């Protein structure tokens, strides 16, 4: 496992949130009902005025109704791929030493500076020391 997969984890978590919102918006579009009214009169005497209400689903954003389902499928695939990366990293995190878990969580997931990570780690840790500890761990030394 290398540092790039940790960055991918952060992006995967954000992508899941964004994709879920996109899916919700598509579903709202599907449920958008447009109403209108039409006025007219009878063809023959007494020419009484009549009003008709018309309601239906708007397809102004998506031209073809099947297109909506295709877009939902694509978004679901994107979400599933991001969840695979997220699960892979979380499973790997459970196999490494707890100290490394804490360092990685603070540095990559919480995006703290090395100084803040060192303060949280305690035991007279320095920013350079914690950074080197992570680099050595990731390179397998």
N, CA and C atoms as an extended XYZ file, in Angstrom:
423
Properties=species:S:1:pos:R:3:atomname:S:1:resname:S:1:resid:I:1 pbc="F F F"
N         0.870       -1.177        0.000 N   UNK     1
C         0.000        0.000        0.000 CA  UNK     1
C         0.909        1.228        0.000 C   UNK     1
N         0.602        2.200       -0.828 N   UNK     2
C         1.409        3.408       -0.875 CA  UNK     2
C         0.562        4.637       -0.563 C   UNK     2
N         1.220        5.789       -0.493 N   UNK     3
C         0.540        7.018       -0.101 CA  UNK     3
C        -0.559        7.417       -1.086 C   UNK     3
N        -0.396        7.068       -2.344 N   UNK     4
C        -1.391        7.481       -3.338 CA  UNK     4
C        -2.752        6.843       -3.053 C   UNK     4
N        -2.753        5.616       -2.534 N   UNK     5
C        -4.034        4.971       -2.227 CA  UNK     5
C        -4.707        5.678       -1.054 C   UNK     5
N        -3.924        6.274       -0.159 N   UNK     6
C        -4.511        7.029        0.946 CA  UNK     6
C        -5.180        8.303        0.430 C   UNK     6
N        -4.549        8.934       -0.538 N   UNK     7
C        -5.179       10.108       -1.150 CA  UNK     7
C        -6.428        9.694       -1.928 C   UNK     7
N        -6.351        8.532       -2.578 N   UNK     8
C        -7.521        8.012       -3.288 CA  UNK     8
C        -8.668        7.748       -2.321 C   UNK     8
N        -8.321        7.321       -1.104 N   UNK     9
C        -9.352        7.069       -0.088 CA  UNK     9
C       -10.127        8.344        0.218 C   UNK     9
N        -9.410        9.434        0.401 N   UNK    10
C       -10.054       10.709        0.706 CA  UNK    10
C       -10.965       11.112       -0.449 C   UNK    10
N       -10.445       10.995       -1.670 N   UNK    11
C       -11.253       11.337       -2.839 CA  UNK    11
C       -12.443       10.395       -2.981 C   UNK    11
N       -12.246        9.123       -2.661 N   UNK    12
C       -13.341        8.151       -2.758 CA  UNK    12
C       -14.460        8.499       -1.779 C   UNK    12
N       -14.102        8.875       -0.562 N   UNK    13
C       -15.117        9.261        0.425 CA  UNK    13
C       -15.915       10.465       -0.050 C   UNK    13
N       -15.233       11.460       -0.592 N   UNK    14
C       -15.912       12.654       -1.099 CA  UNK    14
C       -16.755       12.324       -2.325 C   UNK    14
N       -16.221       11.462       -3.195 N   UNK    15
C       -16.955       11.082       -4.397 CA  UNK    15
C       -18.247       10.345       -4.054 C   UNK    15
N       -18.208        9.527       -3.024 N   UNK    16
C       -19.418        8.819       -2.589 CA  UNK    16
C       -20.485        9.828       -2.190 C   UNK    16
N       -20.102       10.825       -1.393 N   UNK    17
C       -21.068       11.849       -0.965 CA  UNK    17
C       -21.632       12.609       -2.161 C   UNK    17
N       -20.749       13.028       -3.064 N   UNK    18
C       -21.184       13.799       -4.229 CA  UNK    18
C       -22.086       12.971       -5.145 C   UNK    18
N       -21.728       11.701       -5.332 N   UNK    19
C       -22.520       10.837       -6.202 CA  UNK    19
C       -23.888       10.563       -5.602 C   UNK    19
N       -23.953       10.381       -4.297 N   UNK    20
C       -25.250       10.178       -3.655 CA  UNK    20
C       -26.154       11.395       -3.864 C   UNK    20
N       -25.574       12.591       -3.811 N   UNK    21
C       -26.356       13.805       -4.062 CA  UNK    21
C       -26.822       13.859       -5.517 C   UNK    21
N       -25.944       13.482       -6.449 N   UNK    22
C       -26.334       13.456       -7.863 CA  UNK    22
C       -27.482       12.477       -8.100 C   UNK    22
N       -27.428       11.330       -7.434 N   UNK    23
C       -28.500       10.331       -7.569 CA  UNK    23
C       -29.807       10.883       -7.017 C   UNK    23
N       -29.731       11.561       -5.870 N   UNK    24
C       -30.945       12.165       -5.302 CA  UNK    24
C       -31.550       13.193       -6.259 C   UNK    24
N       -30.702       13.981       -6.899 N   UNK    25
C       -31.196       14.985       -7.845 CA  UNK    25
C       -31.871       14.323       -9.047 C   UNK    25
N       -31.286       13.232       -9.544 N   UNK    26
C       -31.910       12.527      -10.657 CA  UNK    26
C       -33.276       11.969      -10.270 C   UNK    26
N       -33.358       11.434       -9.061 N   UNK    27
C       -34.637       10.883       -8.612 CA  UNK    27
C       -35.676       11.986       -8.431 C   UNK    27
N       -35.234       13.159       -7.996 N   UNK    28
C       -36.157       14.296       -7.895 CA  UNK    28
C       -36.664       14.703       -9.269 C   UNK    28
N       -35.777       14.660      -10.264 N   UNK    29
C       -36.192       14.997      -11.631 CA  UNK    29
C       -37.272       14.027      -12.111 C   UNK    29
N       -37.112       12.773      -11.756 N   UNK    30
C       -38.079       11.758      -12.165 CA  UNK    30
C       -39.442       12.054      -11.548 C   UNK    30
N       -39.442       12.585      -10.350 N   UNK    31
C       -40.690       12.828       -9.642 CA  UNK    31
C       -41.250       14.228       -9.874 C   UNK    31
N       -40.569       15.038      -10.667 N   UNK    32
C       -41.040       16.391      -10.913 CA  UNK    32
C       -42.302       16.340      -11.770 C   UNK    32
N       -43.400       16.766      -11.205 N   UNK    33
C       -44.665       16.780      -11.920 CA  UNK    33
C       -44.990       18.220      -12.291 C   UNK    33
N       -45.269       18.421      -13.559 N   UNK    34
C       -45.595       19.735      -14.070 CA  UNK    34
C       -47.097       19.785      -14.301 C   UNK    34
N       -47.722       20.863      -13.866 N   UNK    35
C       -49.161       21.019      -14.086 CA  UNK    35
C       -49.419       22.283      -14.884 C   UNK    35
N       -50.501       22.243      -15.630 N   UNK    36
C       -50.898       23.394      -16.425 CA  UNK    36
C       -52.409       23.321      -16.596 C   UNK    36
N       -52.988       24.403      -17.032 N   UNK    37
C       -54.427       24.380      -17.296 CA  UNK    37
C       -54.682       24.922      -18.694 C   UNK    37
N       -55.744       24.406      -19.293 N   UNK    38
C       -56.125       24.805      -20.637 CA  UNK    38
C       -57.567       25.282      -20.581 C   UNK    38
N       -57.822       26.365      -21.271 N   UNK    39
C       -59.186       26.893      -21.329 CA  UNK    39
C       -59.716       26.732      -22.743 C   UNK    39
N       -60.997       26.456      -22.841 N   UNK    40
C       -61.620       26.321      -24.148 CA  UNK    40
C       -63.126       26.407      -23.996 C   UNK    40
N       -63.816       26.299      -25.106 N   UNK    41
C       -65.275       26.310      -25.043 CA  UNK    41
C       -65.804       25.188      -25.919 C   UNK    41
N       -67.055       24.884      -25.724 N   UNK    42
C       -67.698       23.832      -26.499 CA  UNK    42
C       -67.847       24.306      -27.943 C   UNK    42
N       -67.905       23.379      -28.904 N   UNK    43
C       -68.031       23.723      -30.311 CA  UNK    43
C       -69.429       24.222      -30.670 C   UNK    43
N       -70.380       23.781      -29.935 N   UNK    44
C       -71.768       24.127      -30.257 CA  UNK    44
C       -72.353       25.028      -29.185 C   UNK    44
N       -73.464       25.603      -29.532 N   UNK    45
C       -74.189       26.462      -28.602 CA  UNK    45
C       -74.519       25.677      -27.352 C   UNK    45
N       -74.343       26.095      -26.195 N   UNK    46
C       -74.221       27.418      -25.614 CA  UNK    46
C       -72.782       27.883      -25.418 C   UNK    46
N       -71.820       27.314      -26.076 N   UNK    47
C       -70.419       27.735      -26.025 CA  UNK    47
C       -69.925       27.988      -24.586 C   UNK    47
N       -70.225       27.077      -23.722 N   UNK    48
C       -69.829       27.209      -22.320 CA  UNK    48
C       -68.308       27.042      -22.191 C   UNK    48
N       -67.697       27.905      -21.434 N   UNK    49
C       -66.245       27.834      -21.210 CA  UNK    49
C       -65.925       26.651      -20.301 C   UNK    49
N       -64.845       25.981      -20.613 N   UNK    50
C       -64.404       24.854      -19.794 CA  UNK    50
C       -62.920       25.017      -19.485 C   UNK    50
N       -62.519       24.535      -18.320 N   UNK    51
C       -61.118       24.533      -17.905 CA  UNK    51
C       -60.679       23.089      -17.709 C   UNK    51
N       -59.488       22.769      -18.187 N   UNK    52
C       -58.923       21.433      -18.011 CA  UNK    52
C       -57.556       21.576      -17.358 C   UNK    52
N       -57.291       20.719      -16.375 N   UNK    53
C       -55.974       20.697      -15.741 CA  UNK    53
C       -55.202       19.512      -16.301 C   UNK    53
N       -53.953       19.766      -16.651 N   UNK    54
C       -53.093       18.739      -17.221 CA  UNK    54
C       -51.889       18.593      -16.292 C   UNK    54
N       -51.525       17.354      -16.005 N   UNK    55
C       -50.361       17.089      -15.151 CA  UNK    55
C       -49.542       15.972      -15.775 C   UNK    55
N       -48.232       16.061      -15.623 N   UNK    56
C       -47.357       15.025      -16.160 CA  UNK    56
C       -45.932       15.225      -15.691 C   UNK    56
N       -45.088       14.274      -16.041 N   UNK    57
C       -43.679       14.321      -15.658 CA  UNK    57
C       -42.921       15.102      -16.719 C   UNK    57
N       -42.084       16.021      -16.271 N   UNK    58
C       -41.312       16.850      -17.187 CA  UNK    58
C       -40.051       16.118      -17.629 C   UNK    58
N       -39.796       16.135      -18.902 N   UNK    59
C       -38.571       15.550      -19.445 CA  UNK    59
C       -37.754       16.618      -20.151 C   UNK    59
N       -37.765       17.820      -19.600 N   UNK    60
C       -37.048       18.920      -20.247 CA  UNK    60
C       -35.546       18.778      -20.097 C   UNK    60
N       -35.108       18.251      -18.954 N   UNK    61
C       -33.670       18.109      -18.732 CA  UNK    61
C       -33.137       16.903      -19.485 C   UNK    61
N       -33.863       15.807      -19.427 N   UNK    62
C       -33.450       14.578      -20.090 CA  UNK    62
C       -34.453       14.305      -21.203 C   UNK    62
N       -33.981       14.256      -22.414 N   UNK    63
C       -34.863       14.133      -23.564 CA  UNK    63
C       -35.589       12.792      -23.618 C   UNK    63
N       -34.924       11.736      -23.257 N   UNK    64
C       -35.507       10.396      -23.364 CA  UNK    64
C       -35.622        9.801      -21.966 C   UNK    64
N       -36.783        9.254      -21.601 N   UNK    65
C       -36.952        8.711      -20.247 CA  UNK    65
C       -35.935        7.617      -19.891 C   UNK    65
N       -35.505        6.829      -20.862 N   UNK    66
C       -34.508        5.789      -20.610 CA  UNK    66
C       -33.152        6.361      -20.250 C   UNK    66
N       -32.904        7.597      -20.656 N   UNK    67
C       -31.638        8.271      -20.358 CA  UNK    67
C       -31.459        8.459      -18.854 C   UNK    67
N       -32.545        8.722      -18.160 N   UNK    68
C       -32.502        8.900      -16.711 CA  UNK    68
C       -31.990        7.630      -16.037 C   UNK    68
N       -32.488        6.486      -16.466 N   UNK    69
C       -32.064        5.201      -15.892 CA  UNK    69
C       -30.593        4.937      -16.202 C   UNK    69
N       -30.136        5.280      -17.415 N   UNK    70
C       -28.721        5.102      -17.772 CA  UNK    70
C       -27.828        5.939      -16.865 C   UNK    70
N       -28.234        7.185      -16.643 N   UNK    71
C       -27.436        8.064      -15.787 CA  UNK    71
C       -27.400        7.537      -14.355 C   UNK    71
N       -28.519        7.038      -13.863 N   UNK    72
C       -28.548        6.455      -12.515 CA  UNK    72
C       -27.615        5.259      -12.431 C   UNK    72
N       -27.604        4.412      -13.451 N   UNK    73
C       -26.734        3.231      -13.472 CA  UNK    73
C       -25.267        3.638      -13.443 C   UNK    73
N       -24.913        4.643      -14.227 N   UNK    74
C       -23.525        5.128      -14.263 CA  UNK    74
C       -23.122        5.661      -12.889 C   UNK    74
N       -24.006        6.430      -12.263 N   UNK    75
C       -23.698        6.986      -10.940 CA  UNK    75
C       -23.571        5.881       -9.896 C   UNK    75
N       -24.412        4.859       -9.980 N   UNK    76
C       -24.325        3.735       -9.040 CA  UNK    76
C       -23.007        2.990       -9.208 C   UNK    76
N       -22.550        2.811      -10.456 N   UNK    77
C       -21.256        2.161      -10.704 CA  UNK    77
C       -20.115        2.991      -10.123 C   UNK    77
N       -20.179        4.308      -10.323 N   UNK    78
C       -19.146        5.204       -9.791 CA  UNK    78
C       -19.092        5.094       -8.274 C   UNK    78
N       -20.253        5.089       -7.649 N   UNK    79
C       -20.324        4.983       -6.187 CA  UNK    79
C       -19.761        3.641       -5.725 C   UNK    79
N       -20.099        2.551       -6.424 N   UNK    80
C       -19.604        1.219       -6.045 CA  UNK    80
C       -18.084        1.150       -6.144 C   UNK    80
N       -17.502        1.722       -7.190 N   UNK    81
C       -16.042        1.719       -7.341 CA  UNK    81
C       -15.369        2.509       -6.221 C   UNK    81
N       -15.946        3.638       -5.871 N   UNK    82
C       -15.385        4.443       -4.784 CA  UNK    82
C       -15.495        3.691       -3.457 C   UNK    82
N       -16.600        2.978       -3.248 N   UNK    83
C       -16.763        2.213       -2.009 CA  UNK    83
C       -15.776        1.058       -1.926 C   UNK    83
N       -15.395        0.469       -3.068 N   UNK    84
C       -14.389       -0.599       -3.075 CA  UNK    84
C       -13.049       -0.061       -2.580 C   UNK    84
N       -12.664        1.118       -3.082 N   UNK    85
C       -11.398        1.725       -2.644 CA  UNK    85
C       -11.455        2.029       -1.155 C   UNK    85
N       -12.557        2.591       -0.714 N   UNK    86
C       -12.724        2.938        0.699 CA  UNK    86
C       -12.608        1.694        1.574 C   UNK    86
N       -13.275        0.623        1.190 N   UNK    87
C       -13.242       -0.625        1.964 CA  UNK    87
C       -11.848       -1.236        1.967 C   UNK    87
N       -11.174       -1.181        0.817 N   UNK    88
C        -9.821       -1.731        0.712 CA  UNK    88
C        -8.873       -1.017        1.676 C   UNK    88
N        -8.935        0.296        1.714 N   UNK    89
C        -8.048        1.063        2.602 CA  UNK    89
C        -8.405        0.809        4.065 C   UNK    89
N        -9.692        0.766        4.383 N   UNK    90
C       -10.091        0.530        5.775 CA  UNK    90
C        -9.678       -0.863        6.257 C   UNK    90
N        -9.741       -1.853        5.377 N   UNK    91
C        -9.288       -3.199        5.749 CA  UNK    91
C        -7.780       -3.206        5.974 C   UNK    91
N        -7.035       -2.504        5.108 N   UNK    92
C        -5.587       -2.417        5.269 CA  UNK    92
C        -5.228       -1.708        6.565 C   UNK    92
N        -5.966       -0.644        6.888 N   UNK    93
C        -5.698        0.118        8.114 CA  UNK    93
C        -5.796       -0.763        9.354 C   UNK    93
N        -6.681       -1.745        9.338 N   UNK    94
C        -6.833       -2.629       10.494 CA  UNK    94
C        -5.671       -3.599       10.654 C   UNK    94
N        -4.835       -3.732        9.628 N   UNK    95
C        -3.717       -4.676        9.696 CA  UNK    95
C        -2.407       -4.019       10.112 C   UNK    95
N        -2.364       -2.702       10.175 N   UNK    96
C        -1.103       -2.022       10.493 CA  UNK    96
C        -1.083       -1.637       11.973 C   UNK    96
N         0.118       -1.332       12.508 N   UNK    97
C         0.216       -0.948       13.921 CA  UNK    97
C        -0.653        0.266       14.254 C   UNK    97
N        -1.129        0.304       15.482 N   UNK    98
C        -2.033        1.373       15.902 CA  UNK    98
C        -1.397        2.752       15.794 C   UNK    98
N        -0.124        2.834       16.075 N   UNK    99
C         0.552        4.135       15.975 CA  UNK    99
C         0.482        4.650       14.536 C   UNK    99
N         0.723        3.768       13.573 N   UNK   100
C         0.642        4.168       12.169 CA  UNK   100
C        -0.790        4.523       11.794 C   UNK   100
N        -1.750        3.792       12.345 N   UNK   101
C        -3.158        4.110       12.083 CA  UNK   101
C        -3.459        5.540       12.522 C   UNK   101
N        -2.972        5.889       13.714 N   UNK   102
C        -3.220        7.241       14.233 CA  UNK   102
C        -2.550        8.298       13.362 C   UNK   102
N        -1.303        8.056       12.984 N   UNK   103
C        -0.571        9.023       12.155 CA  UNK   103
C        -1.276        9.207       10.803 C   UNK   103
N        -1.610        8.101       10.172 N   UNK   104
C        -2.258        8.173        8.862 CA  UNK   104
C        -3.613        8.855        8.965 C   UNK   104
N        -4.378        8.502        9.977 N   UNK   105
C        -5.706        9.091       10.142 CA  UNK   105
C        -5.602       10.620       10.310 C   UNK   105
N        -4.668       11.052       11.172 N   UNK   106
C        -4.538       12.495       11.405 CA  UNK   106
C        -3.979       13.234       10.195 C   UNK   106
N        -2.963       12.670        9.553 N   UNK   107
C        -2.302       13.367        8.447 CA  UNK   107
C        -3.133       13.338        7.174 C   UNK   107
N        -3.631       12.177        6.788 N   UNK   108
C        -4.304       12.062        5.505 CA  UNK   108
C        -5.813       12.291        5.591 C   UNK   108
N        -6.441       11.723        6.598 N   UNK   109
C        -7.900       11.812        6.658 CA  UNK   109
C        -8.362       13.127        7.272 C   UNK   109
N        -7.676       13.580        8.325 N   UNK   110
C        -8.044       14.832        8.983 CA  UNK   110
C        -7.259       16.016        8.439 C   UNK   110
N        -6.243       15.736        7.610 N   UNK   111
C        -5.428       16.754        6.940 CA  UNK   111
C        -4.762       17.726        7.903 C   UNK   111
N        -4.239       17.199        8.991 N   UNK   112
C        -3.533       18.036        9.970 CA  UNK   112
C        -2.086       18.230        9.527 C   UNK   112
N        -1.491       19.305       10.010 N   UNK   113
C        -0.080       19.555        9.707 CA  UNK   113
C         0.764       18.567       10.515 C   UNK   113
N         2.023       18.422       10.093 N   UNK   114
C         2.909       17.504       10.820 CA  UNK   114
C         3.102       17.964       12.260 C   UNK   114
N         3.135       19.266       12.505 N   UNK   115
C         3.276       19.762       13.877 CA  UNK   115
C         2.091       19.328       14.745 C   UNK   115
N         0.897       19.450       14.213 N   UNK   116
C        -0.295       19.055       14.976 CA  UNK   116
C        -0.344       17.553       15.201 C   UNK   116
N         0.087       16.795       14.191 N   UNK   117
C         0.134       15.331       14.347 CA  UNK   117
C         1.111       14.976       15.456 C   UNK   117
N         2.281       15.604       15.458 N   UNK   118
C         3.299       15.322       16.475 CA  UNK   118
C         2.787       15.655       17.872 C   UNK   118
N         2.086       16.787       18.014 N   UNK   119
C         1.534       17.150       19.329 CA  UNK   119
C         0.525       16.121       19.798 C   UNK   119
N        -0.342       15.650       18.890 N   UNK   120
C        -1.348       14.658       19.265 CA  UNK   120
C        -0.716       13.310       19.597 C   UNK   120
N         0.393       12.990       18.938 N   UNK   121
C         1.059       11.710       19.186 CA  UNK   121
C         1.715       11.693       20.564 C   UNK   121
N         2.123       12.868       21.030 N   UNK   122
C         2.729       12.964       22.357 CA  UNK   122
C         4.103       12.327       22.408 C   UNK   122
N         4.535       11.944       23.602 N   UNK   123
C         5.826       11.285       23.836 CA  UNK   123
C         6.992       12.037       23.189 C   UNK   123
N         6.955       13.363       23.294 N   UNK   124
C         8.031       14.213       22.763 CA  UNK   124
C         8.248       14.018       21.264 C   UNK   124
N         7.215       13.666       20.533 N   UNK   125
C         7.331       13.482       19.083 CA  UNK   125
C         7.522       14.832       18.409 C   UNK   125
N         8.322       14.824       17.358 N   UNK   126
C         8.527       16.036       16.575 CA  UNK   126
C         7.881       15.842       15.204 C   UNK   126
N         7.647       16.945       14.534 N   UNK   127
C         7.028       16.878       13.207 CA  UNK   127
C         7.888       16.071       12.251 C   UNK   127
N         9.204       16.340       12.247 N   UNK   128
C        10.099       15.597       11.354 CA  UNK   128
C        10.190       14.124       11.741 C   UNK   128
N        10.179       13.857       13.027 N   UNK   129
C        10.257       12.473       13.491 CA  UNK   129
C         9.033       11.653       13.069 C   UNK   129
N         7.854       12.236       13.216 N   UNK   130
C         6.623       11.539       12.835 CA  UNK   130
C         6.572       11.358       11.318 C   UNK   130
N         6.992       12.383       10.584 N   UNK   131
C         7.001       12.293        9.115 CA  UNK   131
C         7.956       11.188        8.659 C   UNK   131
N         9.136       11.124        9.263 N   UNK   132
C        10.105       10.079        8.902 CA  UNK   132
C         9.599        8.691        9.297 C   UNK   132
N         8.923        8.620       10.438 N   UNK   133
C         8.351        7.350       10.882 CA  UNK   133
C         7.350        6.835        9.843 C   UNK   133
N         6.505        7.713        9.341 N   UNK   134
C         5.538        7.318        8.314 CA  UNK   134
C         6.250        6.943        7.012 C   UNK   134
N         7.218        7.752        6.599 N   UNK   135
C         7.959        7.439        5.359 CA  UNK   135
C         8.657        6.094        5.450 C   UNK   135
N         9.282        5.802        6.585 N   UNK   136
C         9.950        4.516        6.766 CA  UNK   136
C         8.931        3.364        6.728 C   UNK   136
N         7.816        3.561        7.342 N   UNK   137
C         6.785        2.531        7.352 CA  UNK   137
C         6.271        2.267        5.937 C   UNK   137
N         6.005        3.330        5.206 N   UNK   138
C         5.447        3.184        3.856 CA  UNK   138
C         6.463        2.592        2.885 C   UNK   138
N         7.756        2.859        3.125 N   UNK   139
C         8.772        2.287        2.221 CA  UNK   139
C         9.182        0.883        2.648 C   UNK   139
N         8.693        0.428        3.807 N   UNK   140
C         8.944       -0.940        4.235 CA  UNK   140
C        10.216       -1.130        5.011 C   UNK   140
N        10.789       -0.063        5.544 N   UNK   141
C        12.046       -0.187        6.298 CA  UNK   141
C        11.777       -0.576        7.718 C   UNK   141
